[in-house]
Amino acid sequence: MTRWSLLLVLAVVASALLLVHTAYESRRLFTELERARSQHRQLERDHQRLEAERRAQATHLRIERMARDRLAMRAATPALIHVVADPAAVAASVSGGRP
């Protein structure tokens, strides 16, 4: 009878140790999951902020202002436009595309 009692006590102790280990591992994994979720939320906020900044940087007026100020560009007017025609292309268009 003592042999069975000793075996049952060892089984209960092993079961208790396994339960403690499982509870510890569960808490550790839950903490890691919460940390990952928090990091995900932070990355989402950063992504939204960067997208808003990208949209603000790519506005038509900002690009036009930068071209005018930094690159000294100006709008094309008919007085500034020079049309250059390729004689071969003109001949091909007149003949209907036949060589």
Distance bins in CASP14 RR format, pairs under 12 A and 6 or more apart:
PFRMAT RR
TARGET T0000
AUTHOR 0000-0000-0000
RMODE 2
METHOD distances of the structure
MODEL  1
1 7 0 0 0 0 0 1 0 0 0 0 0
1 8 0 0 0 0 0 1 0 0 0 0 0
2 8 0 0 0 0 0 1 0 0 0 0 0
2 9 0 0 0 0 0 1 0 0 0 0 0
3 9 0 0 0 0 0 1 0 0 0 0 0
3 10 0 0 0 0 0 1 0 0 0 0 0
4 10 0 0 0 0 0 1 0 0 0 0 0
4 11 0 0 0 0 0 1 0 0 0 0 0
5 11 0 0 0 0 0 1 0 0 0 0 0
5 12 0 0 0 0 0 1 0 0 0 0 0
6 12 0 0 0 0 0 1 0 0 0 0 0
6 13 0 0 0 0 0 1 0 0 0 0 0
7 13 0 0 0 0 0 1 0 0 0 0 0
7 14 0 0 0 0 0 1 0 0 0 0 0
8 14 0 0 0 0 0 1 0 0 0 0 0
8 15 0 0 0 0 0 1 0 0 0 0 0
9 15 0 0 0 0 0 1 0 0 0 0 0
9 16 0 0 0 0 0 1 0 0 0 0 0
10 16 0 0 0 0 0 1 0 0 0 0 0
10 17 0 0 0 0 0 1 0 0 0 0 0
11 17 0 0 0 0 0 1 0 0 0 0 0
11 18 0 0 0 0 0 1 0 0 0 0 0
12 18 0 0 0 0 0 1 0 0 0 0 0
12 19 0 0 0 0 0 1 0 0 0 0 0
13 19 0 0 0 0 0 1 0 0 0 0 0
13 20 0 0 0 0 0 1 0 0 0 0 0
14 20 0 0 0 0 0 1 0 0 0 0 0
14 21 0 0 0 0 0 1 0 0 0 0 0
15 21 0 0 0 0 0 1 0 0 0 0 0
15 22 0 0 0 0 0 1 0 0 0 0 0
16 22 0 0 0 0 0 1 0 0 0 0 0
16 23 0 0 0 0 0 1 0 0 0 0 0
17 23 0 0 0 0 0 1 0 0 0 0 0
17 24 0 0 0 0 0 1 0 0 0 0 0
18 24 0 0 0 0 0 1 0 0 0 0 0
18 25 0 0 0 0 0 1 0 0 0 0 0
19 25 0 0 0 0 0 1 0 0 0 0 0
19 26 0 0 0 0 0 1 0 0 0 0 0
20 26 0 0 0 0 0 1 0 0 0 0 0
20 27 0 0 0 0 0 1 0 0 0 0 0
21 27 0 0 0 0 0 1 0 0 0 0 0
21 28 0 0 0 0 0 1 0 0 0 0 0
22 28 0 0 0 0 0 1 0 0 0 0 0
22 29 0 0 0 0 0 1 0 0 0 0 0
23 29 0 0 0 0 0 1 0 0 0 0 0
23 30 0 0 0 0 0 1 0 0 0 0 0
24 30 0 0 0 0 0 1 0 0 0 0 0
24 31 0 0 0 0 0 1 0 0 0 0 0
25 31 0 0 0 0 0 1 0 0 0 0 0
25 32 0 0 0 0 0 1 0 0 0 0 0
26 32 0 0 0 0 0 1 0 0 0 0 0
26 33 0 0 0 0 0 1 0 0 0 0 0
27 33 0 0 0 0 0 1 0 0 0 0 0
27 34 0 0 0 0 0 1 0 0 0 0 0
28 34 0 0 0 0 0 1 0 0 0 0 0
28 35 0 0 0 0 0 1 0 0 0 0 0
29 35 0 0 0 0 0 1 0 0 0 0 0
29 36 0 0 0 0 0 1 0 0 0 0 0
30 36 0 0 0 0 0 1 0 0 0 0 0
30 37 0 0 0 0 0 1 0 0 0 0 0
31 37 0 0 0 0 0 1 0 0 0 0 0
31 38 0 0 0 0 0 1 0 0 0 0 0
32 38 0 0 0 0 0 1 0 0 0 0 0
32 39 0 0 0 0 0 1 0 0 0 0 0
33 39 0 0 0 0 0 1 0 0 0 0 0
33 40 0 0 0 0 0 1 0 0 0 0 0
34 40 0 0 0 0 0 1 0 0 0 0 0
34 41 0 0 0 0 0 1 0 0 0 0 0
35 41 0 0 0 0 0 1 0 0 0 0 0
35 42 0 0 0 0 0 1 0 0 0 0 0
36 42 0 0 0 0 0 1 0 0 0 0 0
36 43 0 0 0 0 0 1 0 0 0 0 0
37 43 0 0 0 0 0 1 0 0 0 0 0
37 44 0 0 0 0 0 1 0 0 0 0 0
38 44 0 0 0 0 0 1 0 0 0 0 0
38 45 0 0 0 0 0 1 0 0 0 0 0
39 45 0 0 0 0 0 1 0 0 0 0 0
39 46 0 0 0 0 0 1 0 0 0 0 0
40 46 0 0 0 0 0 1 0 0 0 0 0
40 47 0 0 0 0 0 1 0 0 0 0 0
41 47 0 0 0 0 0 1 0 0 0 0 0
41 48 0 0 0 0 0 1 0 0 0 0 0
42 48 0 0 0 0 0 1 0 0 0 0 0
42 49 0 0 0 0 0 1 0 0 0 0 0
43 49 0 0 0 0 0 1 0 0 0 0 0
43 50 0 0 0 0 0 1 0 0 0 0 0
44 50 0 0 0 0 0 1 0 0 0 0 0
44 51 0 0 0 0 0 1 0 0 0 0 0
45 51 0 0 0 0 0 1 0 0 0 0 0
45 52 0 0 0 0 0 1 0 0 0 0 0
46 52 0 0 0 0 0 1 0 0 0 0 0
46 53 0 0 0 0 0 1 0 0 0 0 0
47 53 0 0 0 0 0 1 0 0 0 0 0
47 54 0 0 0 0 0 1 0 0 0 0 0
48 54 0 0 0 0 0 1 0 0 0 0 0
48 55 0 0 0 0 0 1 0 0 0 0 0
49 55 0 0 0 0 0 1 0 0 0 0 0
49 56 0 0 0 0 0 1 0 0 0 0 0
50 56 0 0 0 0 0 1 0 0 0 0 0
50 57 0 0 0 0 0 1 0 0 0 0 0
51 57 0 0 0 0 0 1 0 0 0 0 0
51 58 0 0 0 0 0 1 0 0 0 0 0
52 58 0 0 0 0 0 1 0 0 0 0 0
52 59 0 0 0 0 0 1 0 0 0 0 0
53 59 0 0 0 0 0 1 0 0 0 0 0
53 62 0 0 0 0 0 1 0 0 0 0 0
54 62 0 0 0 0 0 1 0 0 0 0 0
55 62 0 0 0 0 0 1 0 0 0 0 0
56 62 1 0 0 1 0 0 0 0 0 0 0
56 63 0 0 0 0 0 1 0 0 0 0 0
57 63 0 0 0 0 1 0 0 0 0 0 0
57 65 0 0 0 0 0 1 0 0 0 0 0
57 66 0 0 0 0 1 0 0 0 0 0 0
58 64 0 0 0 0 0 1 0 0 0 0 0
58 66 0 0 0 0 0 1 0 0 0 0 0
59 65 0 0 0 0 1 0 0 0 0 0 0
59 66 0 0 0 0 0 1 0 0 0 0 0
60 66 0 0 0 0 0 1 0 0 0 0 0
60 67 0 0 0 0 0 1 0 0 0 0 0
61 67 0 0 0 0 0 1 0 0 0 0 0
61 68 0 0 0 0 0 1 0 0 0 0 0
62 68 0 0 0 0 0 1 0 0 0 0 0
62 69 0 0 0 0 0 1 0 0 0 0 0
62 70 0 0 0 0 0 1 0 0 0 0 0
63 69 0 0 0 0 0 1 0 0 0 0 0
63 70 0 0 0 0 0 1 0 0 0 0 0
63 71 0 0 0 0 0 1 0 0 0 0 0
63 73 0 0 0 0 0 1 0 0 0 0 0
64 70 0 0 0 0 0 1 0 0 0 0 0
64 71 0 0 0 0 0 1 0 0 0 0 0
64 73 0 0 0 0 1 0 0 0 0 0 0
64 74 0 0 0 0 0 1 0 0 0 0 0
64 75 0 0 0 0 1 0 0 0 0 0 0
65 71 0 0 0 0 0 1 0 0 0 0 0
65 73 0 0 0 0 0 1 0 0 0 0 0
66 72 0 0 0 0 0 1 0 0 0 0 0
66 73 0 0 0 0 1 0 0 0 0 0 0
67 73 1 0 1 0 0 0 0 0 0 0 0
67 74 0 0 0 0 1 0 0 0 0 0 0
67 75 0 0 0 0 1 0 0 0 0 0 0
67 76 0 0 0 0 0 1 0 0 0 0 0
68 74 1 0 0 1 0 0 0 0 0 0 0
68 75 0 0 0 0 1 0 0 0 0 0 0
73 80 0 0 0 0 0 1 0 0 0 0 0
74 80 0 0 0 0 1 0 0 0 0 0 0
75 81 0 0 0 0 0 1 0 0 0 0 0
76 82 0 0 0 0 0 1 0 0 0 0 0
83 90 0 0 0 0 0 1 0 0 0 0 0
84 90 0 0 0 0 0 1 0 0 0 0 0
85 91 0 0 0 0 0 1 0 0 0 0 0
85 92 0 0 0 0 0 1 0 0 0 0 0
85 93 0 0 0 0 1 0 0 0 0 0 0
85 94 0 0 0 0 0 1 0 0 0 0 0
86 92 0 0 0 0 1 0 0 0 0 0 0
86 93 0 0 0 0 1 0 0 0 0 0 0
87 93 0 0 0 0 0 1 0 0 0 0 0
87 94 0 0 0 0 0 1 0 0 0 0 0
88 94 0 0 0 0 0 1 0 0 0 0 0
88 95 0 0 0 0 0 1 0 0 0 0 0
88 97 0 0 0 0 0 1 0 0 0 0 0
88 99 0 0 0 0 1 0 0 0 0 0 0
89 95 0 0 0 0 0 1 0 0 0 0 0
89 96 0 0 0 0 0 1 0 0 0 0 0
89 97 0 0 0 0 1 0 0 0 0 0 0
90 96 0 0 0 0 0 1 0 0 0 0 0
90 97 0 0 0 0 0 1 0 0 0 0 0
91 97 0 0 0 0 1 0 0 0 0 0 0
91 98 0 0 0 0 0 1 0 0 0 0 0
91 99 0 0 0 0 1 0 0 0 0 0 0
92 98 1 0 0 1 0 0 0 0 0 0 0
92 99 1 0 0 1 0 0 0 0 0 0 0
END
